[in-house]
């Protein structure tokens, strides 16, 4: 397990993968909150 974390946090490819994973999680949280807000809006 240490080898995986070492590759993830030290190599350029690992850092890009980590950024992509975090970006997708953040985008999913944003979209879910946006959709919920749009569903609860009675004007649209």
Biopython code that builds the backbone (N, CA, C, O; Angstrom):
import numpy as np
from Bio.PDB.StructureBuilder import StructureBuilder

atoms = [
    (1, "UNK", "N", (0.822, -1.194, 0.000)),
    (1, "UNK", "CA", (0.000, 0.000, 0.000)),
    (1, "UNK", "C", (0.870, 1.265, 0.000)),
    (1, "UNK", "O", (0.486, 2.288, -0.566)),
    (2, "UNK", "N", (2.033, 1.185, 0.633)),
    (2, "UNK", "CA", (2.923, 2.348, 0.652)),
    (2, "UNK", "C", (3.423, 2.685, -0.749)),
    (2, "UNK", "O", (3.615, 3.856, -1.077)),
    (3, "UNK", "N", (3.631, 1.672, -1.567)),
    (3, "UNK", "CA", (4.112, 1.904, -2.926)),
    (3, "UNK", "C", (3.062, 2.664, -3.730)),
    (3, "UNK", "O", (3.394, 3.554, -4.512)),
    (4, "UNK", "N", (1.792, 2.307, -3.533)),
    (4, "UNK", "CA", (0.714, 2.975, -4.268)),
    (4, "UNK", "C", (0.636, 4.446, -3.874)),
    (4, "UNK", "O", (0.552, 5.318, -4.738)),
    (5, "UNK", "N", (0.663, 4.722, -2.572)),
    (5, "UNK", "CA", (0.590, 6.113, -2.127)),
    (5, "UNK", "C", (1.833, 6.888, -2.529)),
    (5, "UNK", "O", (1.755, 8.078, -2.834)),
    (6, "UNK", "N", (2.974, 6.223, -2.532)),
    (6, "UNK", "CA", (4.217, 6.881, -2.954)),
    (6, "UNK", "C", (4.123, 7.283, -4.417)),
    (6, "UNK", "O", (4.505, 8.396, -4.779)),
    (7, "UNK", "N", (3.619, 6.392, -5.261)),
    (7, "UNK", "CA", (3.454, 6.726, -6.678)),
    (7, "UNK", "C", (2.402, 7.813, -6.879)),
    (7, "UNK", "O", (2.563, 8.696, -7.722)),
    (8, "UNK", "N", (1.329, 7.744, -6.104)),
    (8, "UNK", "CA", (0.237, 8.698, -6.259)),
    (8, "UNK", "C", (0.666, 10.113, -5.891)),
    (8, "UNK", "O", (0.273, 11.068, -6.561)),
    (9, "UNK", "N", (1.460, 10.263, -4.847)),
    (9, "UNK", "CA", (1.798, 11.600, -4.354)),
    (9, "UNK", "C", (3.127, 12.147, -4.861)),
    (9, "UNK", "O", (3.399, 13.337, -4.702)),
    (10, "UNK", "N", (3.959, 11.302, -5.469)),
    (10, "UNK", "CA", (5.275, 11.806, -5.870)),
    (10, "UNK", "C", (5.469, 11.872, -7.380)),
    (10, "UNK", "O", (6.173, 12.762, -7.857)),
    (11, "UNK", "N", (4.883, 10.979, -8.136)),
    (11, "UNK", "CA", (5.112, 11.001, -9.581)),
    (11, "UNK", "C", (4.174, 11.998, -10.247)),
    (11, "UNK", "O", (3.074, 12.239, -9.750)),
    (12, "UNK", "N", (4.592, 12.576, -11.356)),
    (12, "UNK", "CA", (3.724, 13.531, -12.062)),
    (12, "UNK", "C", (2.411, 12.894, -12.541)),
    (12, "UNK", "O", (1.358, 13.528, -12.488)),
    (13, "UNK", "N", (2.476, 11.656, -13.002)),
    (13, "UNK", "CA", (1.267, 10.978, -13.453)),
    (13, "UNK", "C", (0.330, 10.717, -12.279)),
    (13, "UNK", "O", (-0.888, 10.821, -12.426)),
    (14, "UNK", "N", (0.874, 10.385, -11.136)),
    (14, "UNK", "CA", (0.058, 10.166, -9.947)),
    (14, "UNK", "C", (-0.617, 11.447, -9.490)),
    (14, "UNK", "O", (-1.781, 11.431, -9.088)),
    (15, "UNK", "N", (0.103, 12.553, -9.550)),
    (15, "UNK", "CA", (-0.485, 13.834, -9.142)),
    (15, "UNK", "C", (-1.590, 14.264, -10.101)),
    (15, "UNK", "O", (-2.601, 14.818, -9.670)),
    (16, "UNK", "N", (-1.406, 14.012, -11.404)),
    (16, "UNK", "CA", (-2.461, 14.317, -12.365)),
    (16, "UNK", "C", (-3.693, 13.443, -12.119)),
    (16, "UNK", "O", (-4.826, 13.914, -12.220)),
    (17, "UNK", "N", (-3.466, 12.180, -11.799)),
    (17, "UNK", "CA", (-4.580, 11.282, -11.498)),
    (17, "UNK", "C", (-5.310, 11.741, -10.247)),
    (17, "UNK", "O", (-6.541, 11.744, -10.211)),
    (18, "UNK", "N", (-4.566, 12.128, -9.229)),
    (18, "UNK", "CA", (-5.182, 12.607, -7.993)),
    (18, "UNK", "C", (-5.989, 13.873, -8.249)),
    (18, "UNK", "O", (-7.095, 14.016, -7.729)),
    (19, "UNK", "N", (-5.453, 14.787, -9.038)),
    (19, "UNK", "CA", (-6.175, 16.001, -9.387)),
    (19, "UNK", "C", (-7.456, 15.678, -10.143)),
    (19, "UNK", "O", (-8.502, 16.272, -9.883)),
    (20, "UNK", "N", (-7.374, 14.735, -11.080)),
    (20, "UNK", "CA", (-8.551, 14.363, -11.865)),
    (20, "UNK", "C", (-9.628, 13.740, -10.981)),
    (20, "UNK", "O", (-10.811, 14.038, -11.144)),
    (21, "UNK", "N", (-9.233, 12.887, -10.058)),
    (21, "UNK", "CA", (-10.187, 12.255, -9.149)),
    (21, "UNK", "C", (-10.855, 13.304, -8.275)),
    (21, "UNK", "O", (-12.077, 13.301, -8.125)),
    (22, "UNK", "N", (-10.071, 14.196, -7.700)),
    (22, "UNK", "CA", (-10.631, 15.244, -6.834)),
    (22, "UNK", "C", (-11.517, 16.200, -7.622)),
    (22, "UNK", "O", (-12.544, 16.655, -7.119)),
    (23, "UNK", "N", (-11.126, 16.504, -8.848)),
    (23, "UNK", "CA", (-11.932, 17.387, -9.692)),
    (23, "UNK", "C", (-13.283, 16.752, -10.002)),
    (23, "UNK", "O", (-14.310, 17.429, -9.952)),
    (24, "UNK", "N", (-13.291, 15.460, -10.322)),
    (24, "UNK", "CA", (-14.550, 14.783, -10.632)),
    (24, "UNK", "C", (-15.468, 14.699, -9.416)),
    (24, "UNK", "O", (-16.683, 14.850, -9.546)),
    (25, "UNK", "N", (-14.902, 14.462, -8.245)),
    (25, "UNK", "CA", (-15.708, 14.420, -7.026)),
    (25, "UNK", "C", (-16.295, 15.798, -6.742)),
    (25, "UNK", "O", (-17.469, 15.912, -6.389)),
    (26, "UNK", "N", (-15.485, 16.846, -6.895)),
    (26, "UNK", "CA", (-15.967, 18.212, -6.686)),
    (26, "UNK", "C", (-17.043, 18.593, -7.686)),
    (26, "UNK", "O", (-18.028, 19.235, -7.323)),
    (27, "UNK", "N", (-16.865, 18.207, -8.939)),
    (27, "UNK", "CA", (-17.859, 18.497, -9.965)),
    (27, "UNK", "C", (-19.163, 17.764, -9.673)),
    (27, "UNK", "O", (-20.241, 18.324, -9.873)),
    (28, "UNK", "N", (-19.082, 16.532, -9.209)),
    (28, "UNK", "CA", (-20.288, 15.769, -8.880)),
    (28, "UNK", "C", (-21.047, 16.422, -7.729)),
    (28, "UNK", "O", (-22.274, 16.505, -7.766)),
    (29, "UNK", "N", (-20.328, 16.885, -6.708)),
    (29, "UNK", "CA", (-20.975, 17.556, -5.573)),
    (29, "UNK", "C", (-21.650, 18.843, -6.039)),
    (29, "UNK", "O", (-22.776, 19.140, -5.639)),
    (30, "UNK", "N", (-20.960, 19.602, -6.883)),
    (30, "UNK", "CA", (-21.540, 20.841, -7.404)),
    (30, "UNK", "C", (-22.786, 20.566, -8.230)),
    (30, "UNK", "O", (-23.801, 21.241, -8.052)),
    (31, "UNK", "N", (-22.731, 19.590, -9.128)),
    (31, "UNK", "CA", (-23.867, 19.309, -9.992)),
    (31, "UNK", "C", (-25.071, 18.793, -9.210)),
    (31, "UNK", "O", (-26.205, 19.163, -9.512)),
    (32, "UNK", "N", (-24.840, 17.950, -8.216)),
    (32, "UNK", "CA", (-25.950, 17.454, -7.400)),
    (32, "UNK", "C", (-26.617, 18.607, -6.667)),
    (32, "UNK", "O", (-27.845, 18.681, -6.623)),
    (33, "UNK", "N", (-25.828, 19.506, -6.089)),
    (33, "UNK", "CA", (-26.426, 20.642, -5.382)),
    (33, "UNK", "C", (-27.148, 21.570, -6.352)),
    (33, "UNK", "O", (-28.189, 22.131, -6.007)),
    (34, "UNK", "N", (-26.613, 21.741, -7.559)),
    (34, "UNK", "CA", (-27.255, 22.604, -8.560)),
    (34, "UNK", "C", (-28.574, 22.010, -9.032)),
    (34, "UNK", "O", (-29.572, 22.717, -9.165)),
    (35, "UNK", "N", (-28.569, 20.689, -9.287)),
    (35, "UNK", "CA", (-29.809, 20.024, -9.715)),
    (35, "UNK", "C", (-30.872, 20.077, -8.629)),
    (35, "UNK", "O", (-32.046, 20.300, -8.922)),
    (36, "UNK", "N", (-30.473, 19.875, -7.385)),
    (36, "UNK", "CA", (-31.445, 19.942, -6.287)),
    (36, "UNK", "C", (-32.043, 21.340, -6.181)),
    (36, "UNK", "O", (-33.243, 21.495, -5.953)),
    (37, "UNK", "N", (-31.202, 22.350, -6.347)),
    (37, "UNK", "CA", (-31.690, 23.725, -6.274)),
    (37, "UNK", "C", (-32.647, 24.008, -7.425)),
    (37, "UNK", "O", (-33.662, 24.678, -7.235)),
    (38, "UNK", "N", (-32.332, 23.499, -8.626)),
    (38, "UNK", "CA", (-33.212, 23.717, -9.780)),
    (38, "UNK", "C", (-34.529, 22.963, -9.639)),
    (38, "UNK", "O", (-35.568, 23.463, -10.070)),
    (39, "UNK", "N", (-34.510, 21.774, -9.046)),
    (39, "UNK", "CA", (-35.739, 20.996, -8.873)),
    (39, "UNK", "C", (-36.682, 21.653, -7.869)),
    (39, "UNK", "O", (-37.902, 21.553, -8.000)),
    (40, "UNK", "N", (-36.117, 22.322, -6.872)),
    (40, "UNK", "CA", (-36.933, 22.946, -5.843)),
    (40, "UNK", "C", (-37.389, 24.344, -6.223)),
    (40, "UNK", "O", (-38.160, 24.957, -5.484)),
    (41, "UNK", "N", (-36.936, 24.860, -7.349)),
    (41, "UNK", "CA", (-37.311, 26.211, -7.791)),
    (41, "UNK", "C", (-38.662, 26.151, -8.509)),
    (41, "UNK", "O", (-38.756, 25.537, -9.572)),
    (42, "UNK", "N", (-39.703, 26.766, -7.961)),
    (42, "UNK", "CA", (-41.038, 26.660, -8.583)),
    (42, "UNK", "C", (-41.202, 27.514, -9.842)),
    (42, "UNK", "O", (-42.140, 27.294, -10.608)),
    (43, "UNK", "N", (-40.316, 28.476, -10.072)),
    (43, "UNK", "CA", (-40.445, 29.377, -11.218)),
    (43, "UNK", "C", (-40.142, 28.687, -12.539)),
    (43, "UNK", "O", (-40.686, 29.079, -13.571)),
    (44, "UNK", "N", (-39.303, 27.689, -12.532)),
    (44, "UNK", "CA", (-38.895, 27.068, -13.797)),
    (44, "UNK", "C", (-39.584, 25.753, -14.034)),
    (44, "UNK", "O", (-39.347, 25.108, -15.055)),
]
sb = StructureBuilder()
sb.init_structure("model")
sb.init_model(0)
sb.init_chain("A")
sb.init_seg("    ")
for serial, (resi, resn, name, xyz) in enumerate(atoms, 1):
    if name == "N":
        sb.init_residue(resn, " ", resi, " ")
    sb.init_atom(name, np.array(xyz, "f"), 0.0, 1.0, " ", f" {name:<3s}", serial, name[0])
structure = sb.get_structure()
